[in-house]
Amino acid sequence: MKSFLVANLLLFLPQVVSAQISFDAGTGVLKGFGAPKSFGNLHLGIEVPRSTDQSVYGRFSYFFPVTESTTQSTVVTGNSMNVNPYNLTVNYGRSTNYMLFEGGTRRYIGNDFDYGFSGYSGTNIMVIVNKVKNEYSTTDATGQYTWADNYSLSPGEEREGTILSLALGLQVGVKYTFPAIGTVYADLSGQYLLTKPTASNYTASQTQLLSALFVIFNVGFRKDLY
């Protein structure tokens, strides 16, 4: 039995070692319908062909924090009764980012996965993590007092929180492969939230920059390894 397993493993290893795999990196933009601002990203991906015209892929995208246009305010309280004034009003902005963990399938139309010009389309699923953060001014609203050392936020007011959600989407794109060099690509995805966003606290639940329906446009470069 052991000899049989070893023999099969030796037969399988060359297929694994010689299997084609591709890595890609690029940038892009996300815009939610009804959301007042867009997000810019950097992304990294991996793609494995299942045939000459079909593949599976995974991608991680980090979208940089964006701050809401509206300024908020809160009250901080002195750490002791000797602090004067005992209460201060402090302004802050609320920022939100995106982290996307994406996986799906693609079908290439025209030329193959690793040859020439072709279009592609497919479906994907995304796990979405948003980090929401309150960015407080270092001075009070009048600009007269710095507050970080002698004042504290209300115990119930958390500086940051996270939101988790799941989305399903469709993707279309085009690519061109330069022989022995690599592939440039551009794709557009439309995503819809399958689940209601789950916020970890009140701070996270107050963001105004998210949408249940959004689009992502990406461009980048892919390198095929054999």
VOBA-1610 file (N, C-alpha, C; in pm, whole numbers, padded with zeros to 5 digits, always signed):
BEGIN
Met+00084-00121+00000Met+00000+00000+00000Met+00087+00125+00000Lys+00192+00123+00085Lys+00280+00239+00093Lys+00349+00264-00040Ser+00394+00155-00107Ser+00461+00168-00236Ser+00367+00227-00340Phe+00238+00187-00332Phe+00138+00240-00424Phe+00120+00390-00407Leu+00115+00437-00281Leu+00098+00579-00254Leu+00218+00659-00300Val+00338+00605-00276Val+00459+00674-00318Val+00466+00685-00470Ala+00428+00574-00538Ala+00431+00575-00685Ala+00335+00679-00741Asn+00216+00688-00683Asn+00118+00787-00730Asn+00163+00929-00700Leu+00227+00949-00585Leu+00277+01081-00551Leu+00384+01125-00648Leu+00473+01033-00687Leu+00579+01066-00782Leu+00522+01100-00919Leu+00412+01034-00955Leu+00348+01065-01083Leu+00279+01201-01079Phe+00227+01239-00959Phe+00151+01363-00945Phe+00240+01486-00932Leu+00355+01470-00870Leu+00443+01584-00843Leu+00484+01660-00969Pro+00525+01592-01078Pro+00562+01669-01197Pro+00449+01755-01250Gln+00323+01707-01235Gln+00208+01786-01281Gln+00193+01912-01197Val+00217+01899-01063Val+00206+02016-00976Val+00315+02116-01005Val+00438+02063-01020Val+00552+02151-01041Val+00540+02226-01173Ser+00489+02156-01276Ser+00483+02217-01408Ser+00352+02291-01433Ala+00261+02288-01336Ala+00132+02354-01355Ala+00150+02503-01374Gln+00073+02561-01466Gln+00081+02704-01492Gln+00010+02781-01382Ile+00070+02890-01342Ile+00010+02977-01241Ile+00051+03120-01274Ser-00036+03215-01245Ser-00008+03355-01278Ser-00029+03443-01154Phe+00054+03546-01145Phe+00042+03645-01039Phe+00021+03782-01103Asp-00063+03863-01041Asp-00088+03995-01097Asp-00092+04101-00988Ala-00073+04223-01029Ala-00078+04338-00938Ala-00124+04459-01016Gly-00192+04551-00946Gly-00239+04669-01016Gly-00309+04766-00923Thr-00387+04852-00983Thr-00458+04955-00908Thr-00599+04970-00965Gly-00682+05045-00897Gly-00818+05060-00945Gly-00898+05156-00860Val-01028+05159-00885Val-01118+05251-00815Val-01250+05180-00787Leu-01310+05212-00673Leu-01441+05159-00633Leu-01537+05276-00615Lys-01659+05261-00669Lys-01762+05364-00653Lys-01894+05297-00619Gly-01951+05337-00507Gly-02080+05286-00466Gly-02193+05373-00516Phe-02303+05312-00558Phe-02419+05388-00604Phe-02482+05461-00485Gly-02491+05592-00498Gly-02545+05673-00390Gly-02442+05717-00289Ala-02322+05662-00294Ala-02215+05702-00202Ala-02149+05830-00253Pro-02114+05923-00164Pro-02064+06053-00210Pro-01920+06053-00261Lys-01841+05951-00228Lys-01701+05951-00268Lys-01661+05814-00320Ser-01550+05810-00396Ser-01495+05685-00447Ser-01366+05651-00372Phe-01319+05527-00391Phe-01201+05477-00322Phe-01099+05429-00425Gly-00971+05454-00398Gly-00863+05404-00482Gly-00794+05286-00417Asn-00743+05192-00499Asn-00687+05070-00441Asn-00551+05032-00496Leu-00489+04937-00428Leu-00381+04854-00480Leu-00427+04710-00462His-00398+04624-00559His-00442+04486-00547His-00335+04387-00591Leu-00345+04267-00536Leu-00260+04155-00573Leu-00349+04035-00602Gly-00311+03955-00702Gly-00396+03843-00738Gly-00318+03721-00782Ile-00389+03611-00791Ile-00336+03485-00842Ile-00441+03424-00932Glu-00397+03361-01041Glu-00491+03301-01136Glu-00433+03170-01186Val-00518+03068-01193Val-00476+02934-01236Val-00569+02887-01347Pro-00518+02861-01467Pro-00605+02814-01575Pro-00649+02670-01552Arg-00775+02643-01582Arg-00827+02507-01579Arg-00827+02446-01719Ser-00823+02533-01819Ser-00809+02493-01959Ser-00754+02614-02032Thr-00747+02608-02163Thr-00690+02720-02238Thr-00777+02845-02233Asp-00908+02827-02203Asp-00997+02943-02204Asp-01077+02961-02075Gln-01042+02887-01969Gln-01110+02903-01842Gln-01009+02905-01728Ser-01040+02979-01622Ser-00948+02988-01508Ser-01026+03014-01380Val-00958+02994-01269Val-01007+03037-01138Val-00908+03140-01087Tyr-00955+03236-01008Tyr-00866+03341-00961Tyr-00901+03384-00819Gly-00804+03446-00755Gly-00824+03508-00625Gly-00755+03644-00626Arg-00809+03737-00551Arg-00751+03872-00549Arg-00775+03937-00413Phe-00672+04006-00364Phe-00686+04087-00244Phe-00669+04233-00284Ser-00763+04317-00242Ser-00758+04460-00275Ser-00765+04542-00147Tyr-00677+04640-00139Tyr-00681+04735-00027Tyr-00716+04872-00082Phe-00828+04927-00036Phe-00874+05060-00078Phe-00842+05159+00034Phe-00771+05263+00001Phe-00721+05359+00099Phe-00835+05436+00167Pro-00814+05474+00293Pro-00921+05543+00368Pro-00965+05672+00301Val-01094+05697+00306Val-01155+05820+00256Val-01232+05883+00371Thr-01218+06015+00388Thr-01284+06087+00497Thr-01411+06153+00448Glu-01516+06143+00527Glu-01644+06205+00492Glu-01630+06358+00488Ser-01714+06420+00408Ser-01710+06566+00394Ser-01762+06637+00518Thr-01854+06575+00589Thr-01916+06637+00706Thr-01827+06621+00829Thr-01806+06732+00899Thr-01730+06730+01024Thr-01823+06704+01141Gln-01785+06612+01229Gln-01863+06579+01348Gln-01798+06645+01470Ser-01868+06642+01582Ser-01811+06695+01707Ser-01854+06608+01824Thr-01773+06609+01928Thr-01801+06533+02049Thr-01748+06611+02168Val-01783+06567+02287Val-01739+06632+02410Val-01640+06541+02483Val-01526+06597+02520Val-01428+06524+02601Val-01432+06580+02743Thr-01399+06494+02840Thr-01411+06529+02982Thr-01276+06522+03049Gly-01249+06615+03141Gly-01122+06619+03212Gly-01096+06492+03290Asn-00967+06453+03298Asn-00930+06331+03370Asn-00936+06349+03522Ser-00943+06473+03568Ser-00960+06500+03712Ser-01041+06629+03728Met-01092+06653+03849Met-01172+06773+03874Met-01088+06900+03870Asn-00956+06885+03872Asn-00867+07002+03869Asn-00847+07058+03728Val-00891+06981+03626Val-00876+07027+03488Val-00976+07136+03460Asn-00928+07245+03403Asn-01014+07360+03374Asn-00985+07410+03232Pro-01088+07420+03147Pro-01228+07382+03170Pro-01244+07230+03176Tyr-01350+07186+03241Tyr-01368+07043+03265Tyr-01416+06970+03139Asn-01492+07038+03053Asn-01541+06979+02928Asn-01495+07063+02809Leu-01465+06994+02699Leu-01428+07061+02575Leu-01504+06997+02459Thr-01533+07078+02359Thr-01591+07026+02235Thr-01478+07005+02134Val-01472+06884+02078Val-01365+06848+01983Val-01428+06803+01852Asn-01377+06855+01742Asn-01424+06816+01610Asn-01348+06694+01558Tyr-01414+06616+01474Tyr-01346+06501+01414Tyr-01408+06468+01279Gly-01330+06401+01198Gly-01379+06347+01071Gly-01383+06195+01080Arg-01471+06136+01001Arg-01485+05990+01004Arg-01435+05933+00871Ser-01337+05843+00878Ser-01281+05782+00757Ser-01319+05635+00748Thr-01322+05585+00624Thr-01358+05446+00598Thr-01267+05391+00489Asn-01227+05265+00504Asn-01153+05200+00396Asn-01222+05069+00358Tyr-01168+05002+00258Tyr-01216+04871+00215Tyr-01099+04774+00209Met-01122+04651+00252Met-01034+04538+00224Met-01121+04429+00163Leu-01088+04385+00041Leu-01168+04288-00031Leu-01090+04159-00052Phe-01152+04048-00017Phe-01097+03915-00044Phe-01190+03851-00147Glu-01140+03837-00268Glu-01224+03804-00383Glu-01181+03674-00448Gly-01276+03593-00489Gly-01246+03473-00564Gly-01354+03446-00666Gly-01316+03382-00778Gly-01415+03356-00881Gly-01360+03280-00999Thr-01438+03277-01106Thr-01399+03209-01229Thr-01402+03307-01345Arg-01324+03275-01449Arg-01323+03356-01571Arg-01326+03265-01693Arg-01392+03315-01796Arg-01393+03246-01926Arg-01342+03344-02031Tyr-01242+03302-02107Tyr-01177+03389-02206Tyr-01241+03369-02343Ile-01261+03479-02413Ile-01327+03480-02543Ile-01230+03542-02644Gly-01207+03473-02755Gly-01111+03519-02852Gly-00989+03429-02844Asn-00876+03486-02805Asn-00756+03405-02785Asn-00757+03340-02646Asp-00655+03262-02621Asp-00648+03186-02497Asp-00607+03273-02378Phe-00610+03211-02264Phe-00570+03272-02136Phe-00434+03340-02145Asp-00338+03278-02213Asp-00200+03326-02214Asp-00150+03362-02353Tyr-00242+03404-02442Tyr-00200+03436-02578Tyr-00281+03553-02633Gly-00211+03654-02683Gly-00272+03762-02758Gly-00380+03841-02685Phe-00470+03897-02768Phe-00579+03980-02717Phe-00704+03895-02698Ser-00771+03914-02585Ser-00898+03845-02563Ser-00979+03919-02458Gly-01107+03891-02459Gly-01195+03940-02354Gly-01222+03829-02255Tyr-01274+03865-02140Tyr-01311+03762-02043Tyr-01429+03810-01959Ser-01498+03712-01905Ser-01611+03740-01817Ser-01619+03630-01713Gly-01692+03657-01605Gly-01704+03557-01501Gly-01784+03607-01382Thr-01790+03524-01281Thr-01859+03557-01157Thr-01761+03553-01041Asn-01795+03621-00933Asn-01708+03620-00817Asn-01789+03635-00689Ile-01721+03608-00580Ile-01778+03631-00447Ile-01672+03704-00365Met-01715+03797-00282Met-01624+03880-00204Met-01658+03879-00057Val-01555+03867+00024Val-01566+03896+00166Val-01512+04038+00185Ile-01593+04125+00245Ile-01559+04267+00255Ile-01539+04304+00401Val-01426+04368+00428Val-01397+04421+00561Val-01376+04572+00548Asn-01458+04649+00615Asn-01442+04795+00619Asn-01395+04836+00758Lys-01296+04922+00762Lys-01251+04979+00889Lys-01296+05125+00893Val-01369+05160+00997Val-01420+05295+01015Val-01347+05356+01134Lys-01296+05478+01117Lys-01215+05539+01220Lys-01250+05687+01237Asn-01264+05729+01362Asn-01282+05871+01393Asn-01144+05936+01406Glu-01121+06043+01331Glu-00993+06113+01333Glu-01013+06249+01400Tyr-00974+06256+01527Tyr-01002+06373+01610Tyr-00899+06483+01591Ser-00946+06608+01599Ser-00856+06722+01598Ser-00771+06721+01724Thr-00649+06768+01716Thr-00560+06770+01833Thr-00596+06881+01930Thr-00675+06977+01886Thr-00720+07086+01974Thr-00872+07086+01979Asp-00927+07160+02074Asp-01073+07170+02084Asp-01127+07257+01971Ala-01258+07273+01965Ala-01321+07345+01854Ala-01279+07490+01845Thr-01238+07550+01959Thr-01193+07690+01958Thr-01047+07704+01917Gly-00973+07593+01917Gly-00830+07598+01884Gly-00742+07642+01999Gln-00797+07657+02119Gln-00719+07709+02233Gln-00654+07599+02317Tyr-00714+07481+02321Tyr-00667+07378+02414Tyr-00633+07249+02338Thr-00517+07194+02373Thr-00489+07056+02332Thr-00545+06965+02440Trp-00598+06852+02400Trp-00676+06776+02496Trp-00629+06632+02521Ala-00540+06580+02439Ala-00508+06437+02446Ala-00454+06393+02582Asp-00376+06478+02650Asp-00313+06437+02776Asp-00404+06452+02897Asn-00494+06548+02892Asn-00572+06581+03013Asn-00721+06550+03002Tyr-00768+06504+02885Tyr-00910+06479+02864Tyr-00929+06341+02803Ser-01049+06287+02820Ser-01082+06156+02766Ser-01217+06160+02697Leu-01231+06073+02597Leu-01360+06055+02534Leu-01454+05982+02629Ser-01580+05990+02603Ser-01678+05912+02679Ser-01644+05764+02667Pro-01656+05686+02776Pro-01624+05543+02772Pro-01701+05466+02664Gly-01816+05515+02627Gly-01897+05448+02525Gly-01862+05487+02383Glu-01770+05581+02366Glu-01734+05629+02232Glu-01604+05564+02189Glu-01613+05474+02092Glu-01495+05403+02044Glu-01438+05472+01921Arg-01306+05480+01916Arg-01240+05552+01808Arg-01255+05483+01673Glu-01265+05351+01671Glu-01273+05281+01544Glu-01353+05152+01557Gly-01398+05100+01443Gly-01472+04976+01439Gly-01463+04914+01301Thr-01519+04796+01285Thr-01515+04726+01157Thr-01655+04685+01113Ile-01668+04663+00982Ile-01792+04616+00923Ile-01759+04496+00834Leu-01835+04389+00848Leu-01817+04270+00766Leu-01939+04250+00677Ser-01915+04209+00553Ser-02025+04181+00462Ser-01979+04086+00352Leu-02074+04034+00276Leu-02048+03939+00168Leu-02117+03989+00043Ala-02047+03983-00071Ala-02104+04032-00196Ala-02085+03931-00308Leu-02177+03934-00404Leu-02171+03853-00524Leu-02162+03947-00644Gly-02084+03907-00747Gly-02068+03999-00858Gly-02043+03934-00992Leu-02049+04018-01095Leu-02017+03980-01232Leu-01900+04065-01279Gln-01813+04006-01359Gln-01694+04076-01404Gln-01677+04059-01555Val-01636+04167-01622Val-01597+04163-01763Val-01463+04235-01776Gly-01383+04191-01873Gly-01253+04255-01888Gly-01190+04223-02022Val-01077+04287-02046Val-00996+04261-02165Val-00851+04249-02122Lys-00772+04175-02200Lys-00630+04160-02171Lys-00552+04143-02301Tyr-00423+04176-02292Tyr-00334+04150-02405Tyr-00205+04091-02350Thr-00167+03975-02404Thr-00046+03906-02359Thr+00068+03933-02455Phe+00179+03986-02402Phe+00302+04005-02478Phe+00388+03881-02460Pro+00422+03813-02567Pro+00499+03689-02555Pro+00627+03708-02473Ala+00649+03618-02378Ala+00769+03614-02294Ala+00781+03734-02201Ile+00679+03821-02198Ile+00686+03939-02111Ile+00578+03932-02004Gly+00454+03930-02044Gly+00345+03927-01948Gly+00217+03981-02010Thr+00119+04005-01926Thr-00015+04042-01972Thr-00062+04170-01903Val-00113+04263-01979Val-00179+04380-01924Val-00330+04356-01931Tyr-00402+04404-01831Tyr-00545+04376-01825Tyr-00621+04494-01768Ala-00750+04496-01797Ala-00844+04593-01738Ala-00977+04521-01722Asp-01037+04533-01605Asp-01167+04468-01585Asp-01259+04553-01500Leu-01388+04529-01517Leu-01493+04602-01447Leu-01585+04501-01379Ser-01610+04521-01250Ser-01697+04432-01174Ser-01815+04509-01118Gly-01931+04446-01120Gly-02047+04499-01052Gly-02080+04409-00935Gln-02092+04464-00813Gln-02109+04384-00692Gln-02236+04425-00617Tyr-02300+04323-00559Tyr-02419+04348-00477Tyr-02405+04271-00346Leu-02435+04338-00234Leu-02421+04275-00104Leu-02527+04167-00085Leu-02480+04048-00049Leu-02571+03937-00021Leu-02621+03941+00123Thr-02542+04001+00211Thr-02575+04006+00353Thr-02581+04150+00401Lys-02659+04174+00503Lys-02661+04304+00565Lys-02529+04328+00636Pro-02463+04444+00615Pro-02334+04469+00681Pro-02345+04457+00832Thr-02249+04388+00891Thr-02246+04368+01036Thr-02139+04458+01097Ala-02182+04559+01172Ala-02091+04655+01234Ala-02052+04608+01374Ser-01925+04627+01409Ser-01876+04582+01539Ser-01917+04676+01651Asn-01947+04802+01620Asn-01987+04897+01723Asn-02061+05015+01658Tyr-02098+05111+01742Tyr-02173+05228+01694Tyr-02091+05312+01597Thr-01962+05329+01626Thr-01875+05409+01539Thr-01878+05354+01397Ala-01862+05223+01383Ala-01862+05162+01250Ala-01997+05179+01181Ser-02104+05171+01255Ser-02238+05177+01196Ser-02274+05314+01142Gln-02196+05417+01176Gln-02230+05553+01137Gln-02167+05599+01005Thr-02085+05515+00942Thr-02023+05557+00817Thr-02128+05588+00711Gln-02099+05689+00629Gln-02190+05732+00524Gln-02134+05704+00384Leu-02027+05624+00377Leu-01956+05607+00250Leu-01978+05473+00183Leu-02062+05386+00241Leu-02081+05253+00186Leu-02212+05243+00109Ser-02218+05143+00022Ser-02337+05121-00059Ser-02357+04971-00079Ala-02481+04929-00091Ala-02510+04787-00115Ala-02481+04745-00258Leu-02466+04841-00347Leu-02439+04815-00489Leu-02322+04902-00531Phe-02215+04841-00582Phe-02098+04920-00620Phe-02027+04855-00738Val-01943+04934-00804Val-01864+04887-00918Val-01717+04909-00887Ile-01633+04822-00945Ile-01488+04831-00928Ile-01423+04822-01066Phe-01336+04916-01095Phe-01258+04913-01219Phe-01112+04894-01183Asn-01048+04792-01241Asn-00908+04760-01212Asn-00825+04755-01339Val-00700+04795-01329Val-00601+04775-01435Val-00476+04718-01371Gly-00397+04643-01447Gly-00277+04587-01388Gly-00196+04506-01486Phe-00097+04436-01430Phe-00005+04354-01507Phe+00000+04215-01447Arg-00006+04114-01534Arg-00004+03973-01491Arg+00117+03902-01548Lys+00184+03825-01463Lys+00300+03748-01506Lys+00267+03599-01497Asp+00284+03528-01609Asp+00254+03386-01616Asp+00380+03305-01585Leu+00367+03208-01493Leu+00477+03118-01459Leu+00437+02977-01501Tyr+00536+02900-01544Tyr+00508+02765-01593Tyr+00587+02663-01513
//
